[in-house]
Amino acid sequence: MSKLALAAVAALGIAGVAMAQGMPKPTTLVDRPNATDGEKLYVEHCAMCHGPNGMGTGLLGRRVQPALLEQRSGLAAQYVIMAARRGIGNMPPITRGEVSDADLKQIADYLAAGPHGAAK
């Protein structure tokens, strides 16, 4: 078995243990098939940390309530862009190679228009 296959099997095992221990399943586009534009990009690039099961949510929850970015109001789009590009707290900077300026603007506009009920 290749190293990649072994890594995939190990990852599935870890995910299975986490779910067996009562941790919720992370949000993916499968869960939100009607997501469009900024919401879709948010789920693709941000929800793994800032969604209901994300590690970023726990750390953010120590400073801000509600911690789920989609449930927050008062997020300025320019602030989201700055925080993403520079990094903030334990969040590393998100480079243009990871998320283009145009995509980040759509994500920021989506979050600025919140709160959104999809973040349950």
A tleap script that builds the chain and sets N, CA, C and O, in Angstrom:
source leaprc.protein.ff14SB
mol = sequence {
  NMET SER LYS LEU ALA LEU ALA ALA VAL ALA
  ALA LEU GLY ILE ALA GLY VAL ALA MET ALA
  GLN GLY MET PRO LYS PRO THR THR LEU VAL
  ASP ARG PRO ASN ALA THR ASP GLY GLU LYS
  LEU TYR VAL GLU HIE CYS ALA MET CYS HIE
  GLY PRO ASN GLY MET GLY THR GLY LEU LEU
  GLY ARG ARG VAL GLN PRO ALA LEU LEU GLU
  GLN ARG SER GLY LEU ALA ALA GLN TYR VAL
  ILE MET ALA ALA ARG ARG GLY ILE GLY ASN
  MET PRO PRO ILE THR ARG GLY GLU VAL SER
  ASP ALA ASP LEU LYS GLN ILE ALA ASP TYR
  LEU ALA ALA GLY PRO HIE GLY ALA ALA CLYS
}
set mol.1.N position { 0.854 -1.178 0.000 }
set mol.1.CA position { 0.000 0.000 0.000 }
set mol.1.C position { 0.896 1.235 0.000 }
set mol.1.O position { 1.892 1.291 0.722 }
set mol.2.N position { 0.531 2.228 -0.819 }
set mol.2.CA position { 1.340 3.442 -0.932 }
set mol.2.C position { 1.219 4.294 0.331 }
set mol.2.O position { 0.296 4.129 1.129 }
set mol.3.N position { 2.174 5.207 0.489 }
set mol.3.CA position { 2.141 6.117 1.637 }
set mol.3.C position { 0.885 6.970 1.629 }
set mol.3.O position { 0.305 7.237 2.682 }
set mol.4.N position { 0.458 7.404 0.435 }
set mol.4.CA position { -0.753 8.216 0.324 }
set mol.4.C position { -1.978 7.426 0.764 }
set mol.4.O position { -2.839 7.950 1.470 }
set mol.5.N position { -2.055 6.170 0.347 }
set mol.5.CA position { -3.183 5.324 0.737 }
set mol.5.C position { -3.178 5.089 2.239 }
set mol.5.O position { -4.231 5.116 2.875 }
set mol.6.N position { -2.004 4.858 2.809 }
set mol.6.CA position { -1.910 4.674 4.262 }
set mol.6.C position { -2.339 5.938 5.009 }
set mol.6.O position { -3.025 5.862 6.028 }
set mol.7.N position { -1.933 7.086 4.500 }
set mol.7.CA position { -2.323 8.352 5.132 }
set mol.7.C position { -3.831 8.542 5.064 }
set mol.7.O position { -4.442 9.006 6.026 }
set mol.8.N position { -4.437 8.186 3.932 }
set mol.8.CA position { -5.889 8.318 3.783 }
set mol.8.C position { -6.612 7.395 4.755 }
set mol.8.O position { -7.591 7.804 5.378 }
set mol.9.N position { -6.149 6.169 4.890 }
set mol.9.CA position { -6.757 5.225 5.825 }
set mol.9.C position { -6.624 5.738 7.255 }
set mol.9.O position { -7.568 5.642 8.039 }
set mol.10.N position { -5.465 6.278 7.597 }
set mol.10.CA position { -5.252 6.819 8.942 }
set mol.10.C position { -6.178 8.004 9.196 }
set mol.10.O position { -6.758 8.118 10.276 }
set mol.11.N position { -6.319 8.885 8.207 }
set mol.11.CA position { -7.198 10.046 8.361 }
set mol.11.C position { -8.637 9.615 8.561 }
set mol.11.O position { -9.343 10.172 9.401 }
set mol.12.N position { -9.076 8.632 7.800 }
set mol.12.CA position { -10.444 8.129 7.962 }
set mol.12.C position { -10.635 7.520 9.344 }
set mol.12.O position { -11.693 7.671 9.955 }
set mol.13.N position { -9.625 6.844 9.824 }
set mol.13.CA position { -9.704 6.264 11.164 }
set mol.13.C position { -9.829 7.331 12.233 }
set mol.13.O position { -10.625 7.188 13.161 }
set mol.14.N position { -9.058 8.393 12.117 }
set mol.14.CA position { -9.112 9.497 13.073 }
set mol.14.C position { -10.480 10.166 13.019 }
set mol.14.O position { -11.068 10.458 14.060 }
set mol.15.N position { -10.998 10.412 11.806 }
set mol.15.CA position { -12.319 11.031 11.659 }
set mol.15.C position { -13.394 10.139 12.270 }
set mol.15.O position { -14.315 10.624 12.927 }
set mol.16.N position { -13.271 8.837 12.049 }
set mol.16.CA position { -14.249 7.908 12.620 }
set mol.16.C position { -14.231 7.919 14.133 }
set mol.16.O position { -15.287 7.867 14.764 }
set mol.17.N position { -13.052 7.987 14.726 }
set mol.17.CA position { -12.931 8.057 16.188 }
set mol.17.C position { -13.561 9.350 16.701 }
set mol.17.O position { -14.282 9.338 17.699 }
set mol.18.N position { -13.291 10.462 16.021 }
set mol.18.CA position { -13.851 11.745 16.442 }
set mol.18.C position { -15.371 11.708 16.414 }
set mol.18.O position { -16.020 12.179 17.349 }
set mol.19.N position { -15.949 11.150 15.347 }
set mol.19.CA position { -17.406 11.078 15.257 }
set mol.19.C position { -17.971 10.135 16.304 }
set mol.19.O position { -19.033 10.399 16.867 }
set mol.20.N position { -17.270 9.035 16.571 }
set mol.20.CA position { -17.722 8.092 17.582 }
set mol.20.C position { -17.705 8.721 18.968 }
set mol.20.O position { -18.476 8.322 19.841 }
set mol.21.N position { -16.840 9.694 19.174 }
set mol.21.CA position { -16.748 10.359 20.465 }
set mol.21.C position { -17.729 11.528 20.579 }
set mol.21.O position { -17.663 12.298 21.537 }
set mol.22.N position { -18.640 11.665 19.606 }
set mol.22.CA position { -19.672 12.667 19.696 }
set mol.22.C position { -19.356 14.001 19.055 }
set mol.22.O position { -20.143 14.938 19.188 }
set mol.23.N position { -18.233 14.122 18.363 }
set mol.23.CA position { -17.917 15.381 17.694 }
set mol.23.C position { -18.780 15.494 16.445 }
set mol.23.O position { -18.955 14.510 15.727 }
set mol.24.N position { -19.322 16.682 16.174 }
set mol.24.CA position { -20.150 16.826 14.971 }
set mol.24.C position { -19.336 16.744 13.693 }
set mol.24.O position { -18.134 17.008 13.686 }
set mol.25.N position { -20.005 16.376 12.619 }
set mol.25.CA position { -19.383 16.297 11.302 }
set mol.25.C position { -19.145 17.718 10.789 }
set mol.25.O position { -20.019 18.571 10.943 }
set mol.26.N position { -17.996 17.994 10.190 }
set mol.26.CA position { -17.742 19.341 9.677 }
set mol.26.C position { -18.679 19.703 8.526 }
set mol.26.O position { -19.152 18.826 7.802 }
set mol.27.N position { -18.940 20.984 8.366 }
set mol.27.CA position { -19.786 21.479 7.292 }
set mol.27.C position { -19.039 21.409 5.969 }
set mol.27.O position { -17.887 21.832 5.876 }
set mol.28.N position { -19.698 20.874 4.946 }
set mol.28.CA position { -19.132 20.824 3.592 }
set mol.28.C position { -20.203 21.271 2.610 }
set mol.28.O position { -21.350 21.502 2.992 }
set mol.29.N position { -19.827 21.392 1.349 }
set mol.29.CA position { -20.797 21.777 0.328 }
set mol.29.C position { -21.872 20.716 0.138 }
set mol.29.O position { -22.952 21.024 -0.367 }
set mol.30.N position { -21.604 19.485 0.526 }
set mol.30.CA position { -22.626 18.437 0.469 }
set mol.30.C position { -23.782 18.818 1.397 }
set mol.30.O position { -24.944 18.556 1.086 }
set mol.31.N position { -23.460 19.434 2.532 }
set mol.31.CA position { -24.475 19.846 3.495 }
set mol.31.C position { -25.234 21.094 3.040 }
set mol.31.O position { -26.357 21.337 3.483 }
set mol.32.N position { -24.629 21.871 2.168 }
set mol.32.CA position { -25.225 23.130 1.714 }
set mol.32.C position { -25.181 23.208 0.187 }
set mol.32.O position { -24.483 24.053 -0.373 }
set mol.33.N position { -25.924 22.330 -0.484 }
set mol.33.CA position { -25.846 22.244 -1.942 }
set mol.33.C position { -26.334 23.501 -2.668 }
set mol.33.O position { -25.994 23.703 -3.834 }
set mol.34.N position { -27.109 24.334 -2.013 }
set mol.34.CA position { -27.624 25.544 -2.651 }
set mol.34.C position { -26.764 26.773 -2.384 }
set mol.34.O position { -27.130 27.887 -2.760 }
set mol.35.N position { -25.630 26.574 -1.740 }
set mol.35.CA position { -24.742 27.703 -1.455 }
set mol.35.C position { -24.230 28.297 -2.761 }
set mol.35.O position { -23.867 27.569 -3.686 }
set mol.36.N position { -24.206 29.623 -2.827 }
set mol.36.CA position { -23.709 30.299 -4.023 }
set mol.36.C position { -22.728 31.387 -3.627 }
set mol.36.O position { -22.706 31.839 -2.482 }
set mol.37.N position { -21.933 31.791 -4.573 }
set mol.37.CA position { -21.026 32.931 -4.452 }
set mol.37.C position { -20.229 32.909 -3.150 }
set mol.37.O position { -19.514 31.946 -2.875 }
set mol.38.N position { -20.350 33.965 -2.352 }
set mol.38.CA position { -19.554 34.089 -1.136 }
set mol.38.C position { -19.799 32.985 -0.135 }
set mol.38.O position { -18.866 32.545 0.537 }
set mol.39.N position { -21.034 32.527 -0.020 }
set mol.39.CA position { -21.330 31.440 0.909 }
set mol.39.C position { -20.599 30.168 0.494 }
set mol.39.O position { -20.004 29.487 1.330 }
set mol.40.N position { -20.644 29.854 -0.785 }
set mol.40.CA position { -19.961 28.660 -1.287 }
set mol.40.C position { -18.457 28.758 -1.029 }
set mol.40.O position { -17.834 27.795 -0.581 }
set mol.41.N position { -17.887 29.909 -1.309 }
set mol.41.CA position { -16.453 30.106 -1.077 }
set mol.41.C position { -16.117 30.032 0.407 }
set mol.41.O position { -15.075 29.495 0.782 }
set mol.42.N position { -16.997 30.570 1.255 }
set mol.42.CA position { -16.799 30.486 2.706 }
set mol.42.C position { -16.752 29.014 3.139 }
set mol.42.O position { -15.858 28.615 3.885 }
set mol.43.N position { -17.706 28.218 2.674 }
set mol.43.CA position { -17.735 26.799 3.051 }
set mol.43.C position { -16.477 26.097 2.551 }
set mol.43.O position { -15.891 25.288 3.271 }
set mol.44.N position { -16.056 26.400 1.322 }
set mol.44.CA position { -14.873 25.753 0.746 }
set mol.44.C position { -13.585 26.126 1.471 }
set mol.44.O position { -12.732 25.267 1.698 }
set mol.45.N position { -13.434 27.404 1.840 }
set mol.45.CA position { -12.150 27.884 2.338 }
set mol.45.C position { -12.097 28.205 3.835 }
set mol.45.O position { -11.006 28.256 4.404 }
set mol.46.N position { -13.229 28.419 4.478 }
set mol.46.CA position { -13.213 28.949 5.845 }
set mol.46.C position { -13.915 28.063 6.873 }
set mol.46.O position { -13.514 28.019 8.036 }
set mol.47.N position { -14.955 27.364 6.447 }
set mol.47.CA position { -15.794 26.640 7.399 }
set mol.47.C position { -15.053 25.533 8.140 }
set mol.47.O position { -15.442 25.153 9.244 }
set mol.48.N position { -13.983 25.014 7.532 }
set mol.48.CA position { -13.259 23.944 8.225 }
set mol.48.C position { -12.707 24.425 9.571 }
set mol.48.O position { -12.530 23.628 10.492 }
set mol.49.N position { -12.440 25.707 9.679 }
set mol.49.CA position { -11.998 26.261 10.960 }
set mol.49.C position { -13.070 27.129 11.622 }
set mol.49.O position { -13.188 27.129 12.847 }
set mol.50.N position { -13.843 27.863 10.838 }
set mol.50.CA position { -14.775 28.832 11.398 }
set mol.50.C position { -16.221 28.363 11.406 }
set mol.50.O position { -17.117 29.128 11.765 }
set mol.51.N position { -16.459 27.118 11.014 }
set mol.51.CA position { -17.797 26.549 11.076 }
set mol.51.C position { -18.053 25.932 12.442 }
set mol.51.O position { -17.206 26.021 13.331 }
set mol.52.N position { -19.218 25.305 12.619 }
set mol.52.CA position { -19.596 24.764 13.932 }
set mol.52.C position { -18.607 23.775 14.527 }
set mol.52.O position { -18.519 23.670 15.750 }
set mol.53.N position { -17.861 23.049 13.709 }
set mol.53.CA position { -16.937 22.047 14.227 }
set mol.53.C position { -15.481 22.480 14.097 }
set mol.53.O position { -14.576 21.667 14.283 }
set mol.54.N position { -15.247 23.752 13.779 }
set mol.54.CA position { -13.891 24.175 13.471 }
set mol.54.C position { -13.065 24.577 14.667 }
set mol.54.O position { -13.577 25.100 15.657 }
set mol.55.N position { -11.767 24.321 14.558 }
set mol.55.CA position { -10.863 24.656 15.654 }
set mol.55.C position { -10.756 26.158 15.867 }
set mol.55.O position { -10.545 26.605 16.994 }
set mol.56.N position { -10.898 26.944 14.807 }
set mol.56.CA position { -10.848 28.393 14.947 }
set mol.56.C position { -12.008 28.946 15.748 }
set mol.56.O position { -11.889 29.992 16.387 }
set mol.57.N position { -13.125 28.247 15.712 }
set mol.57.CA position { -14.299 28.694 16.444 }
set mol.57.C position { -14.058 28.635 17.946 }
set mol.57.O position { -14.456 29.548 18.669 }
set mol.58.N position { -13.423 27.594 18.420 }
set mol.58.CA position { -13.164 27.462 19.858 }
set mol.58.C position { -12.273 28.562 20.377 }
set mol.58.O position { -12.528 29.127 21.440 }
set mol.59.N position { -11.229 28.871 19.631 }
set mol.59.CA position { -10.316 29.937 20.047 }
set mol.59.C position { -10.982 31.297 19.942 }
set mol.59.O position { -10.824 32.140 20.825 }
set mol.60.N position { -11.725 31.514 18.864 }
set mol.60.CA position { -12.421 32.778 18.687 }
set mol.60.C position { -13.494 32.952 19.757 }
set mol.60.O position { -13.752 34.065 20.214 }
set mol.61.N position { -14.113 31.851 20.149 }
set mol.61.CA position { -15.160 31.886 21.165 }
set mol.61.C position { -14.671 32.383 22.512 }
set mol.61.O position { -15.482 32.805 23.336 }
set mol.62.N position { -13.380 32.346 22.757 }
set mol.62.CA position { -12.830 32.872 24.007 }
set mol.62.C position { -12.835 34.392 24.024 }
set mol.62.O position { -12.772 35.010 25.086 }
set mol.63.N position { -12.913 35.003 22.810 }
set mol.63.CA position { -12.841 36.463 22.716 }
set mol.63.C position { -14.133 37.103 22.227 }
set mol.63.O position { -14.446 38.232 22.607 }
set mol.64.N position { -14.886 36.396 21.391 }
set mol.64.CA position { -16.025 37.006 20.721 }
set mol.64.C position { -17.221 36.061 20.748 }
set mol.64.O position { -17.080 34.860 20.519 }
set mol.65.N position { -18.391 36.612 21.030 }
set mol.65.CA position { -19.623 35.829 20.943 }
set mol.65.C position { -20.587 36.549 20.010 }
set mol.65.O position { -20.728 37.768 20.119 }
set mol.66.N position { -21.246 35.860 19.113 }
set mol.66.CA position { -21.044 34.436 18.826 }
set mol.66.C position { -19.746 34.214 18.061 }
set mol.66.O position { -19.312 35.071 17.291 }
set mol.67.N position { -19.142 33.077 18.277 }
set mol.67.CA position { -17.852 32.784 17.653 }
set mol.67.C position { -17.996 32.399 16.183 }
set mol.67.O position { -17.096 32.661 15.386 }
set mol.68.N position { -19.113 31.783 15.819 }
set mol.68.CA position { -19.302 31.382 14.426 }
set mol.68.C position { -19.391 32.627 13.557 }
set mol.68.O position { -20.283 33.454 13.746 }
set mol.69.N position { -18.472 32.767 12.604 }
set mol.69.CA position { -18.425 33.982 11.786 }
set mol.69.C position { -19.728 34.224 11.048 }
set mol.69.O position { -20.136 35.375 10.892 }
set mol.70.N position { -20.385 33.180 10.594 }
set mol.70.CA position { -21.629 33.365 9.844 }
set mol.70.C position { -22.768 33.882 10.720 }
set mol.70.O position { -23.738 34.431 10.199 }
set mol.71.N position { -22.671 33.721 12.010 }
set mol.71.CA position { -23.723 34.193 12.907 }
set mol.71.C position { -23.455 35.591 13.443 }
set mol.71.O position { -24.290 36.146 14.158 }
set mol.72.N position { -22.315 36.163 13.113 }
set mol.72.CA position { -21.961 37.480 13.642 }
set mol.72.C position { -22.530 38.599 12.802 }
set mol.72.O position { -22.704 38.462 11.591 }
set mol.73.N position { -22.813 39.694 13.451 }
set mol.73.CA position { -23.191 40.913 12.746 }
set mol.73.C position { -22.069 41.918 12.980 }
set mol.73.O position { -21.228 41.725 13.858 }
set mol.74.N position { -22.060 42.970 12.206 }
set mol.74.CA position { -21.064 44.015 12.408 }
set mol.74.C position { -19.674 43.698 11.889 }
set mol.74.O position { -18.718 44.394 12.228 }
set mol.75.N position { -19.543 42.665 11.075 }
set mol.75.CA position { -18.241 42.367 10.474 }
set mol.75.C position { -18.098 43.205 9.208 }
set mol.75.O position { -18.830 43.000 8.240 }
set mol.76.N position { -17.187 44.120 9.214 }
set mol.76.CA position { -16.943 44.925 8.007 }
set mol.76.C position { -16.169 44.087 6.998 }
set mol.76.O position { -15.240 43.369 7.367 }
set mol.77.N position { -16.545 44.174 5.738 }
set mol.77.CA position { -15.869 43.391 4.694 }
set mol.77.C position { -14.374 43.682 4.669 }
set mol.77.O position { -13.570 42.761 4.531 }
set mol.78.N position { -13.993 44.938 4.799 }
set mol.78.CA position { -12.571 45.284 4.758 }
set mol.78.C position { -11.814 44.664 5.937 }
set mol.78.O position { -10.652 44.283 5.796 }
set mol.79.N position { -12.466 44.563 7.095 }
set mol.79.CA position { -11.837 43.923 8.253 }
set mol.79.C position { -11.594 42.434 7.977 }
set mol.79.O position { -10.531 41.905 8.302 }
set mol.80.N position { -12.582 41.765 7.379 }
set mol.80.CA position { -12.430 40.339 7.054 }
set mol.80.C position { -11.255 40.143 6.106 }
set mol.80.O position { -10.443 39.237 6.292 }
set mol.81.N position { -11.168 40.990 5.096 }
set mol.81.CA position { -10.071 40.901 4.130 }
set mol.81.C position { -8.727 41.118 4.814 }
set mol.81.O position { -7.785 40.359 4.586 }
set mol.82.N position { -8.633 42.142 5.644 }
set mol.82.CA position { -7.375 42.437 6.348 }
set mol.82.C position { -6.985 41.291 7.286 }
set mol.82.O position { -5.827 40.874 7.317 }
set mol.83.N position { -7.950 40.792 8.041 }
set mol.83.CA position { -7.658 39.703 8.981 }
set mol.83.C position { -7.208 38.449 8.232 }
set mol.83.O position { -6.300 37.747 8.677 }
set mol.84.N position { -7.842 38.175 7.100 }
set mol.84.CA position { -7.473 36.989 6.329 }
set mol.84.C position { -6.083 37.134 5.716 }
set mol.84.O position { -5.290 36.195 5.761 }
set mol.85.N position { -5.785 38.278 5.155 }
set mol.85.CA position { -4.488 38.460 4.480 }
set mol.85.C position { -3.326 38.571 5.472 }
set mol.85.O position { -2.236 38.071 5.196 }
set mol.86.N position { -3.541 39.209 6.603 }
set mol.86.CA position { -2.451 39.387 7.573 }
set mol.86.C position { -2.388 38.281 8.609 }
set mol.86.O position { -1.344 38.058 9.222 }
set mol.87.N position { -3.497 37.592 8.807 }
set mol.87.CA position { -3.590 36.651 9.907 }
set mol.87.C position { -3.976 37.415 11.160 }
set mol.87.O position { -3.732 38.617 11.263 }
set mol.88.N position { -4.567 36.727 12.095 }
set mol.88.CA position { -4.982 37.387 13.340 }
set mol.88.C position { -5.039 36.331 14.436 }
set mol.88.O position { -5.621 35.263 14.246 }
set mol.89.N position { -4.441 36.624 15.568 }
set mol.89.CA position { -4.398 35.637 16.641 }
set mol.89.C position { -3.701 34.377 16.170 }
set mol.89.O position { -2.579 34.429 15.665 }
set mol.90.N position { -4.365 33.249 16.335 }
set mol.90.CA position { -3.803 31.964 15.912 }
set mol.90.C position { -4.072 31.645 14.449 }
set mol.90.O position { -3.595 30.633 13.935 }
set mol.91.N position { -4.838 32.506 13.773 }
set mol.91.CA position { -5.135 32.269 12.367 }
set mol.91.C position { -3.973 32.746 11.505 }
set mol.91.O position { -3.564 33.904 11.590 }
set mol.92.N position { -3.443 31.852 10.678 }
set mol.92.CA position { -2.330 32.261 9.805 }
set mol.92.C position { -2.831 33.122 8.658 }
set mol.92.O position { -4.020 33.091 8.340 }
set mol.93.N position { -1.951 33.888 8.034 }
set mol.93.CA position { -2.355 34.659 6.857 }
set mol.93.C position { -2.809 33.737 5.731 }
set mol.93.O position { -2.248 32.659 5.533 }
set mol.94.N position { -3.825 34.170 5.000 }
set mol.94.CA position { -4.308 33.433 3.836 }
set mol.94.C position { -3.728 34.119 2.603 }
set mol.94.O position { -4.032 35.282 2.338 }
set mol.95.N position { -2.903 33.413 1.857 }
set mol.95.CA position { -2.210 34.009 0.720 }
set mol.95.C position { -3.112 34.074 -0.515 }
set mol.95.O position { -4.146 33.409 -0.585 }
set mol.96.N position { -2.700 34.881 -1.474 }
set mol.96.CA position { -3.438 34.989 -2.740 }
set mol.96.C position { -3.386 33.679 -3.518 }
set mol.96.O position { -4.261 33.412 -4.342 }
set mol.97.N position { -2.373 32.868 -3.264 }
set mol.97.CA position { -2.302 31.550 -3.891 }
set mol.97.C position { -3.352 30.593 -3.343 }
set mol.97.O position { -3.769 29.663 -4.032 }
set mol.98.N position { -3.775 30.820 -2.111 }
set mol.98.CA position { -4.813 29.982 -1.503 }
set mol.98.C position { -6.213 30.473 -1.861 }
set mol.98.O position { -7.085 29.682 -2.221 }
set mol.99.N position { -6.419 31.793 -1.756 }
set mol.99.CA position { -7.711 32.414 -2.052 }
set mol.99.C position { -7.420 33.710 -2.798 }
set mol.99.O position { -6.725 34.586 -2.283 }
set mol.100.N position { -7.948 33.830 -4.001 }
set mol.100.CA position { -7.701 35.031 -4.807 }
set mol.100.C position { -8.348 36.257 -4.162 }
set mol.100.O position { -9.215 36.129 -3.298 }
set mol.101.N position { -7.919 37.438 -4.589 }
set mol.101.CA position { -8.514 38.681 -4.085 }
set mol.101.C position { -10.012 38.725 -4.378 }
set mol.101.O position { -10.804 39.120 -3.522 }
set mol.102.N position { -10.398 38.321 -5.585 }
set mol.102.CA position { -11.812 38.347 -5.970 }
set mol.102.C position { -12.640 37.398 -5.103 }
set mol.102.O position { -13.735 37.753 -4.664 }
set mol.103.N position { -12.120 36.193 -4.855 }
set mol.103.CA position { -12.835 35.234 -4.015 }
set mol.103.C position { -12.908 35.719 -2.572 }
set mol.103.O position { -13.946 35.585 -1.924 }
set mol.104.N position { -11.813 36.282 -2.066 }
set mol.104.CA position { -11.817 36.788 -0.699 }
set mol.104.C position { -12.819 37.932 -0.546 }
set mol.104.O position { -13.478 38.039 0.488 }
set mol.105.N position { -12.940 38.776 -1.551 }
set mol.105.CA position { -13.928 39.860 -1.496 }
set mol.105.C position { -15.339 39.288 -1.423 }
set mol.105.O position { -16.175 39.804 -0.682 }
set mol.106.N position { -15.617 38.228 -2.182 }
set mol.106.CA position { -16.939 37.602 -2.114 }
set mol.106.C position { -17.209 37.012 -0.728 }
set mol.106.O position { -18.316 37.135 -0.203 }
set mol.107.N position { -16.199 36.374 -0.140 }
set mol.107.CA position { -16.338 35.823 1.213 }
set mol.107.C position { -16.592 36.952 2.204 }
set mol.107.O position { -17.488 36.860 3.043 }
set mol.108.N position { -15.798 38.020 2.104 }
set mol.108.CA position { -15.922 39.147 3.023 }
set mol.108.C position { -17.289 39.810 2.893 }
set mol.108.O position { -17.907 40.151 3.901 }
set mol.109.N position { -17.762 39.994 1.680 }
set mol.109.CA position { -19.088 40.591 1.463 }
set mol.109.C position { -20.183 39.698 2.037 }
set mol.109.O position { -21.148 40.191 2.620 }
set mol.110.N position { -20.035 38.391 1.874 }
set mol.110.CA position { -21.003 37.439 2.430 }
set mol.110.C position { -21.048 37.559 3.956 }
set mol.110.O position { -22.128 37.645 4.541 }
set mol.111.N position { -19.883 37.563 4.596 }
set mol.111.CA position { -19.850 37.660 6.057 }
set mol.111.C position { -20.363 39.008 6.550 }
set mol.111.O position { -21.046 39.080 7.572 }
set mol.112.N position { -20.035 40.076 5.826 }
set mol.112.CA position { -20.472 41.424 6.225 }
set mol.112.C position { -21.989 41.554 6.143 }
set mol.112.O position { -22.573 42.379 6.846 }
set mol.113.N position { -22.638 40.754 5.296 }
set mol.113.CA position { -24.087 40.816 5.154 }
set mol.113.C position { -24.813 39.975 6.210 }
set mol.113.O position { -26.040 39.885 6.194 }
set mol.114.N position { -24.058 39.358 7.128 }
set mol.114.CA position { -24.617 38.469 8.139 }
set mol.114.C position { -25.384 39.194 9.214 }
set mol.114.O position { -25.462 40.422 9.192 }
set mol.115.N position { -25.939 38.485 10.134 }
set mol.115.CA position { -25.751 37.045 10.356 }
set mol.115.C position { -26.559 36.199 9.378 }
set mol.115.O position { -27.568 36.629 8.821 }
set mol.116.N position { -26.065 34.977 9.199 }
set mol.116.CA position { -26.682 34.017 8.291 }
set mol.116.C position { -27.160 32.819 9.096 }
set mol.116.O position { -26.441 32.329 9.967 }
set mol.117.N position { -28.336 32.357 8.818 }
set mol.117.CA position { -28.894 31.222 9.523 }
set mol.117.C position { -28.268 29.886 9.167 }
set mol.117.O position { -28.504 28.892 9.853 }
set mol.118.N position { -27.470 29.846 8.100 }
set mol.118.CA position { -26.877 28.591 7.639 }
set mol.118.C position { -25.862 28.020 8.620 }
set mol.118.O position { -25.504 26.846 8.530 }
set mol.119.N position { -25.404 28.830 9.539 }
set mol.119.CA position { -24.313 28.406 10.436 }
set mol.119.C position { -24.834 27.699 11.672 }
set mol.119.O position { -24.505 28.090 12.791 }
set mol.120.N position { -25.626 26.684 11.493 }
set mol.120.CA position { -26.184 25.979 12.658 }
set mol.120.C position { -25.472 24.683 12.876 }
set mol.120.O position { -25.799 23.949 13.809 }
savepdb mol mol.pdb
quit
